[in-house]
Amino acid sequence: MRTLVILGGGTAGTMAANKLRGRLAAEEWQIIVIDKDDNHDYQPAYLFVPFGINKVKQVRKSRRSFIDDGIEVRMADIERVDAEARLVHLGDGSELGYDYLIMATGTTPRPDQTPGMLGPEWRKSVHEFYTYDGMLALKKSLKDFQGGRLVMHITELPIKCPVAPLEFVMLADDFLTKKGVRAATEIVYVTPLDGAFTKPVASRELGHHLSTRNIKVEPDFMIESVDQEAKVIRSYDEREVAYDLLVTVPLNMGADYVAASGLGDELNYVPVDKHTNQSTAYPNIFALGDGSNLPTSKAGSVAHFSVEVFVDNFCELIEGRPMTHSFDGHANCFVESGNGRALLLDFNYETEPLTGHFPLPVGPMSLLKATRANHVGKLAFRHVYWNVLLPGRPLPLHAEMSMLGKRVEPQPVDA
């Protein structure tokens, strides 16, 4: 009997466990999933709940209820991994041996890493929406907000769901307009990037959406500290941005046990081959989802597509064959723009988000254009997530990105 241990029962860990249970003989393989608690959250709703788009009760369900009965689930803290001995050390002092290990413990916001971010005003006038508790606190503050300077700030990349801060400011514009206080509010988008997004075409299109909503962009801002008393954030080049209500994306980091195990980089992300998710240090270890250092977005779609590729590769590997499948960095993201509309991005390692249309069978949906169909698609995905994606059922979406329907703009020719 061989043992596969999966650390983390989130999106990537749950998908991998359920898909592999259907591919690995039960009499030959034991699959064990370890996580700290039984709460599985639909994290895209963290952004929606503060604006009343989703209800709190739609966010959280039992983790165990989405994991196949043929899989053992243990609730425990993870202390460290001894990769040489093939052992996982748990918080209760026990040890768990493995033949293969999947690390899928994701990434979390770390406000403690920025001086002044945590303090008496944390979750009062200083907020984040990347956690369950943060979502609830922000919902209350937005309900009470009557105008002033609303600042959306990103500490540093990479972050989970990099389009979410853009969605926040556009949803805030819509929310405050309907509330009747938008004219009394200045919205500022503060980013370490030199524009609204990381790639030229997407940055241009998304930047246009911000400018038409009178949302100011403060680019190239590398935060040094938060002064809660003065209500300003300060950059290393000594700029200051004042706020009445600050919504920040703290530094994102992988789990602490990754560092304790000597398996991570400076942000506790596991270095992997970007096409196979296999650890660059240990061939029997893989990292899936947000906890790896894949050079693409930390997004649910990346977890989905990369897990599809991983499962086929893993089945080849354990049979002693070369892994023949390659993940191309495919990601797609809906970007809520308010007023019941959303944009859609589709890209991979080599191809930036482009305009055009997303191909059938899901589409055609407009790319980088705000439409009602894209908004409906994003809202509908919550049902797909709980009932299709997590259980490991097939979706009519190819792991490999297609160029069908995309408009490739000519590159400028140097004089």
C-alpha positions as CSV (number, residue, x, y, z in Angstrom):
1,M,0.0,0.0,0.0
2,R,1.4,3.4,-1.1
3,T,0.5,6.6,0.6
4,L,-0.3,10.0,-1.0
5,V,-0.5,12.8,1.6
6,I,-2.2,16.1,0.5
7,L,-1.5,19.1,2.8
8,G,-4.4,21.5,2.4
9,G,-8.0,20.8,1.6
10,G,-8.7,24.0,-0.4
11,T,-9.5,24.2,-4.1
12,A,-6.4,22.6,-5.4
13,G,-6.0,20.0,-2.7
14,T,-9.7,18.9,-2.9
15,M,-9.7,18.7,-6.7
16,A,-6.5,16.7,-6.7
17,A,-7.7,14.3,-4.0
18,N,-11.1,13.6,-5.7
19,K,-9.6,13.2,-9.2
20,L,-6.9,10.9,-8.1
21,R,-9.2,8.8,-6.0
22,G,-11.0,7.9,-9.2
23,R,-7.7,7.1,-10.9
24,L,-5.7,5.2,-8.2
25,A,-6.7,1.7,-7.1
26,A,-8.1,1.8,-3.6
27,E,-6.4,-1.4,-2.6
28,E,-3.0,0.0,-3.7
29,W,-3.2,3.7,-2.7
30,Q,-4.2,5.4,0.6
31,I,-5.0,9.1,0.1
32,I,-4.9,11.4,3.2
33,V,-5.9,15.1,3.2
34,I,-4.7,17.2,6.2
35,D,-6.1,20.7,7.0
36,K,-6.4,22.7,10.2
37,D,-10.2,22.9,10.3
38,D,-13.4,21.8,8.5
39,N,-14.2,25.2,6.9
40,H,-14.1,25.5,3.1
41,D,-14.8,29.0,1.9
42,Y,-15.8,30.1,-1.6
43,Q,-13.2,32.8,-1.6
44,P,-14.5,34.9,-4.6
45,A,-17.4,35.8,-2.3
46,Y,-15.1,37.5,0.1
47,L,-15.2,40.4,-2.3
48,F,-19.0,40.2,-3.0
49,V,-20.3,40.0,0.6
50,P,-19.3,43.5,1.6
51,F,-21.3,44.9,-1.3
52,G,-24.4,42.7,-0.7
53,I,-23.9,40.6,-3.9
54,N,-23.5,37.4,-2.0
55,K,-24.9,36.5,1.4
56,V,-22.6,35.4,4.3
57,K,-24.3,32.0,4.4
58,Q,-23.2,31.3,0.8
59,V,-19.5,31.6,1.6
60,R,-18.7,28.7,4.0
61,K,-19.4,24.9,3.9
62,S,-17.9,21.8,5.4
63,R,-14.6,20.8,3.9
64,R,-15.3,17.1,4.5
65,S,-18.5,17.2,2.6
66,F,-16.6,17.8,-0.7
67,I,-13.9,15.1,-0.2
68,D,-14.7,11.6,-1.5
69,D,-15.6,9.0,1.1
70,G,-12.6,6.9,0.0
71,I,-10.2,9.6,1.2
72,E,-9.1,10.0,4.8
73,V,-9.4,13.5,6.2
74,R,-7.5,14.7,9.3
75,M,-7.8,18.0,11.1
76,A,-4.4,19.1,12.4
77,D,-1.9,21.8,12.3
78,I,1.2,21.1,10.1
79,E,4.5,21.8,11.9
80,R,7.0,20.8,9.1
81,V,7.9,18.3,6.4
82,D,11.0,16.2,6.6
83,A,11.5,15.6,2.9
84,E,14.5,13.4,3.3
85,A,12.7,11.0,5.7
86,R,9.3,11.4,3.9
87,L,7.6,12.4,7.0
88,V,5.0,15.1,7.9
89,H,5.2,16.4,11.5
90,L,1.8,17.5,12.9
91,G,1.0,19.9,15.6
92,D,-0.2,17.2,18.0
93,G,3.2,15.6,17.9
94,S,2.3,12.8,15.6
95,E,4.2,11.9,12.4
96,L,2.8,10.8,9.0
97,G,4.8,9.0,6.4
98,Y,4.2,9.3,2.7
99,D,5.4,8.0,-0.6
100,Y,4.2,11.1,-2.5
101,L,3.3,14.5,-1.1
102,I,1.2,17.3,-2.5
103,M,1.6,20.7,-0.8
104,A,-1.6,22.8,-1.4
105,T,-1.8,25.1,1.6
106,G,-2.2,28.3,-0.4
107,T,-1.3,31.8,0.5
108,T,-2.5,34.1,3.2
109,P,-2.4,37.9,3.9
110,R,0.3,38.9,6.4
111,P,-0.5,42.4,7.7
112,D,2.1,41.9,10.4
113,Q,4.8,42.3,7.8
114,T,4.0,46.0,7.2
115,P,4.8,48.4,10.1
116,G,1.7,50.0,11.4
117,M,-0.8,48.0,9.4
118,L,-2.0,46.1,12.5
119,G,-3.1,48.4,15.3
120,P,-6.1,49.9,17.1
121,E,-7.8,50.8,13.7
122,W,-7.3,47.3,12.2
123,R,-10.7,46.3,10.8
124,K,-12.2,49.7,11.8
125,S,-10.7,52.2,9.3
126,V,-8.0,49.8,8.0
127,H,-9.4,46.7,6.3
128,E,-8.7,43.7,4.0
129,F,-11.2,41.4,2.3
130,Y,-9.0,38.3,1.7
131,T,-10.2,36.5,4.9
132,Y,-13.6,35.6,6.3
133,D,-13.3,37.9,9.3
134,G,-12.0,40.7,7.1
135,M,-14.9,40.4,4.8
136,L,-17.4,40.7,7.7
137,A,-15.6,43.8,9.2
138,L,-15.5,45.5,5.8
139,K,-19.1,44.9,5.2
140,K,-20.0,46.8,8.3
141,S,-17.6,49.7,7.5
142,L,-19.0,50.1,4.0
143,K,-22.5,50.1,5.3
144,D,-21.6,53.0,7.7
145,F,-19.4,54.9,5.2
146,Q,-20.8,58.4,4.3
147,G,-18.0,59.7,2.2
148,G,-14.4,60.8,2.3
149,R,-11.2,59.3,0.9
150,L,-11.5,55.6,0.1
151,V,-8.1,54.1,-0.7
152,M,-7.6,50.6,-2.2
153,H,-3.9,49.6,-1.7
154,I,-1.8,46.7,-2.8
155,T,1.4,46.0,-0.8
156,E,3.3,43.8,-3.1
157,L,2.9,41.2,-5.8
158,P,2.2,38.3,-6.1
159,I,-1.2,38.3,-4.5
160,K,-4.2,35.9,-4.5
161,C,-6.6,36.9,-7.3
162,P,-4.7,39.9,-8.7
163,V,-7.8,41.4,-10.3
164,A,-9.8,41.6,-7.0
165,P,-8.5,45.0,-6.0
166,L,-9.6,46.4,-9.4
167,E,-12.9,44.8,-8.9
168,F,-13.2,46.3,-5.4
169,V,-12.8,49.9,-6.6
170,M,-15.3,49.5,-9.5
171,L,-17.8,47.8,-7.3
172,A,-17.3,50.5,-4.7
173,D,-18.0,53.2,-7.3
174,D,-21.3,51.4,-8.1
175,F,-22.1,50.8,-4.5
176,L,-21.5,54.3,-3.3
177,T,-23.3,55.8,-6.3
178,K,-26.4,53.8,-5.4
179,K,-26.0,54.7,-1.8
180,G,-25.9,58.4,-2.8
181,V,-22.5,59.3,-1.4
182,R,-20.2,58.8,-4.4
183,A,-20.1,62.6,-5.1
184,A,-18.7,62.9,-1.5
185,T,-16.1,60.2,-2.0
186,E,-12.7,60.2,-3.6
187,I,-11.5,56.7,-4.7
188,V,-7.8,56.1,-5.0
189,Y,-6.2,53.0,-6.4
190,V,-2.6,52.6,-5.0
191,T,-0.4,50.0,-6.7
192,P,3.2,49.0,-6.8
193,L,2.8,48.5,-10.6
194,D,3.3,51.3,-13.1
195,G,-0.4,51.0,-14.3
196,A,-3.7,49.3,-13.5
197,F,-2.5,45.8,-14.4
198,T,0.7,43.8,-15.3
199,K,0.3,43.5,-19.1
200,P,0.0,46.3,-21.6
201,V,-3.3,45.5,-23.3
202,A,-5.1,44.7,-20.1
203,S,-3.6,47.6,-18.2
204,R,-4.8,49.9,-21.0
205,E,-8.3,48.6,-21.0
206,L,-8.7,48.3,-17.2
207,G,-7.1,51.7,-16.7
208,H,-9.7,53.2,-19.0
209,H,-12.4,51.7,-16.8
210,L,-10.9,53.4,-13.8
211,S,-10.5,56.8,-15.4
212,T,-14.1,56.8,-16.7
213,R,-15.2,56.3,-13.1
214,N,-13.0,59.1,-11.8
215,I,-10.8,56.6,-9.9
216,K,-7.3,58.0,-9.4
217,V,-4.4,55.7,-9.8
218,E,-1.3,56.2,-7.7
219,P,1.3,53.9,-9.4
220,D,4.8,52.7,-8.4
221,F,3.9,52.9,-4.7
222,M,6.1,50.7,-2.5
223,I,4.7,50.9,1.0
224,E,7.0,51.5,3.9
225,S,4.4,51.9,6.7
226,V,0.8,52.7,7.7
227,D,0.3,55.6,10.1
228,Q,-3.1,54.9,11.6
229,E,-3.1,58.0,13.8
230,A,-2.4,60.4,10.9
231,K,-4.4,58.2,8.5
232,V,-1.8,58.0,5.8
233,I,0.2,55.3,4.1
234,R,3.9,56.1,3.3
235,S,6.1,54.8,0.6
236,Y,9.9,54.2,0.6
237,D,10.3,57.2,-1.7
238,E,8.5,59.3,1.0
239,R,5.2,59.8,-0.8
240,E,2.1,59.9,1.4
241,V,-1.4,58.9,0.5
242,A,-4.1,60.0,3.0
243,Y,-7.2,58.0,3.7
244,D,-10.5,58.0,5.6
245,L,-11.1,54.4,4.9
246,L,-8.2,52.2,3.8
247,V,-8.7,48.8,2.2
248,T,-5.4,47.1,1.7
249,V,-4.0,43.9,0.3
250,P,-1.3,42.9,2.8
251,L,1.8,41.1,1.8
252,N,0.8,37.6,0.7
253,M,2.9,34.6,1.9
254,G,2.8,30.9,1.9
255,A,2.4,28.8,5.0
256,D,4.9,29.0,7.8
257,Y,5.6,25.2,7.8
258,V,7.0,25.6,4.3
259,A,9.8,27.8,5.6
260,A,10.3,25.5,8.6
261,S,10.7,22.6,6.2
262,G,13.3,24.4,4.1
263,L,11.1,23.9,1.0
264,G,10.1,27.5,0.2
265,D,11.5,30.8,-1.2
266,E,11.6,34.1,0.7
267,L,7.8,34.3,0.6
268,N,7.3,30.6,1.6
269,Y,6.2,29.6,-1.9
270,V,7.4,26.2,-3.1
271,P,9.7,26.3,-6.1
272,V,8.3,24.0,-8.8
273,D,8.7,23.2,-12.5
274,K,6.2,25.6,-14.1
275,H,4.9,23.0,-16.5
276,T,4.5,20.0,-14.1
277,N,4.2,21.5,-10.6
278,Q,6.9,19.1,-9.4
279,S,9.2,20.3,-6.7
280,T,12.6,21.4,-8.1
281,A,14.2,19.8,-5.0
282,Y,12.3,16.5,-4.5
283,P,10.7,14.5,-7.3
284,N,8.1,12.9,-5.0
285,I,6.8,16.3,-3.9
286,F,4.4,18.5,-5.9
287,A,2.9,22.0,-5.0
288,L,-0.5,22.9,-6.3
289,G,-2.6,26.0,-6.2
290,D,-1.5,29.3,-4.7
291,G,1.3,27.8,-2.6
292,S,3.6,27.3,-5.5
293,N,5.9,29.8,-7.2
294,L,4.3,29.4,-10.7
295,P,4.9,32.6,-12.7
296,T,1.2,33.2,-13.3
297,S,-1.8,34.5,-11.3
298,K,-2.7,32.9,-8.0
299,A,-6.3,32.2,-9.0
300,G,-8.8,29.4,-8.9
301,S,-8.6,28.9,-12.7
302,V,-4.9,28.2,-12.4
303,A,-5.5,25.7,-9.7
304,H,-8.2,24.1,-11.9
305,F,-6.2,23.9,-15.1
306,S,-2.9,22.9,-13.5
307,V,-4.5,20.1,-11.4
308,E,-6.0,18.7,-14.7
309,V,-2.5,18.5,-16.1
310,F,-1.0,17.3,-12.8
311,V,-3.3,14.3,-12.5
312,D,-2.4,12.9,-15.9
313,N,1.3,13.5,-15.2
314,F,1.1,11.9,-11.7
315,C,-0.5,8.7,-13.1
316,E,2.3,8.5,-15.6
317,L,5.0,9.1,-13.0
318,I,3.9,6.4,-10.5
319,E,3.9,3.9,-13.4
320,G,7.5,4.7,-14.1
321,R,6.8,6.6,-17.3
322,P,7.9,10.1,-18.2
323,M,5.4,12.9,-17.5
324,T,4.2,14.0,-21.0
325,H,1.6,16.7,-20.1
326,S,2.6,20.3,-19.8
327,F,0.8,23.2,-18.0
328,D,1.0,26.4,-20.1
329,G,0.1,28.8,-17.3
330,H,-3.5,29.1,-18.5
331,A,-5.7,31.5,-16.4
332,N,-9.0,33.1,-16.9
333,C,-10.6,35.6,-14.6
334,F,-13.9,37.5,-14.5
335,V,-13.5,41.2,-13.4
336,E,-16.6,42.7,-11.9
337,S,-17.0,46.3,-13.1
338,G,-20.2,47.3,-11.4
339,N,-23.7,48.0,-12.8
340,G,-24.3,44.3,-13.4
341,R,-21.4,43.9,-15.8
342,A,-18.0,42.2,-15.8
343,L,-14.9,41.8,-18.0
344,L,-13.2,38.5,-18.8
345,L,-9.4,37.9,-19.0
346,D,-7.8,34.8,-20.6
347,F,-4.1,34.4,-20.8
348,N,-1.1,32.1,-20.1
349,Y,2.7,32.2,-19.7
350,E,3.3,33.4,-23.2
351,T,0.2,35.3,-24.1
352,E,-1.1,38.4,-22.3
353,P,-4.8,39.1,-21.8
354,L,-6.1,40.2,-25.2
355,T,-9.4,41.6,-26.6
356,G,-11.7,39.5,-28.6
357,H,-14.0,36.6,-27.6
358,F,-13.7,33.5,-25.4
359,P,-14.4,30.5,-27.5
360,L,-17.2,27.9,-27.3
361,P,-18.5,25.8,-25.6
362,V,-18.7,28.3,-22.8
363,G,-18.7,31.4,-25.0
364,P,-18.7,33.3,-27.0
365,M,-18.0,35.8,-24.1
366,S,-16.3,39.2,-24.7
367,L,-12.7,39.5,-23.5
368,L,-11.7,42.8,-21.8
369,K,-15.1,44.2,-22.4
370,A,-17.7,44.9,-19.7
371,T,-20.8,42.8,-20.5
372,R,-23.9,41.5,-18.7
373,A,-23.0,37.9,-19.9
374,N,-19.7,38.0,-18.1
375,H,-21.3,39.2,-14.9
376,V,-23.9,36.4,-15.1
377,G,-21.0,33.9,-15.8
378,K,-19.2,35.0,-12.7
379,L,-22.3,34.7,-10.4
380,A,-23.1,31.3,-11.9
381,F,-19.6,30.0,-11.1
382,R,-20.4,29.7,-7.4
383,H,-22.8,26.9,-8.2
384,V,-20.2,25.3,-10.6
385,Y,-17.5,25.6,-7.9
386,W,-19.5,23.7,-5.2
387,N,-21.1,21.1,-7.5
388,V,-18.7,20.5,-10.3
389,L,-15.2,21.8,-9.7
390,L,-14.6,20.6,-6.2
391,P,-16.0,17.1,-6.6
392,G,-13.7,16.7,-9.6
393,R,-16.3,16.4,-12.2
394,P,-15.4,17.4,-15.8
395,L,-15.9,21.0,-17.0
396,P,-16.0,21.9,-20.7
397,L,-12.9,24.1,-20.4
398,H,-9.6,23.0,-21.8
399,A,-6.5,23.2,-19.6
400,E,-4.5,24.5,-22.5
401,M,-5.3,28.1,-23.6
402,S,-6.8,28.6,-27.1
403,M,-6.0,31.6,-29.3
404,L,-9.4,31.1,-31.0
405,G,-11.3,34.4,-31.0
406,K,-8.4,36.6,-29.6
407,R,-7.3,39.8,-31.3
408,V,-3.5,40.0,-31.5
409,E,-2.5,43.6,-31.8
410,P,0.5,44.5,-33.9
411,Q,3.6,45.4,-32.0
412,P,5.1,48.8,-32.6
413,V,8.2,48.8,-34.8
414,D,11.2,50.5,-33.5
415,A,12.5,53.4,-35.6
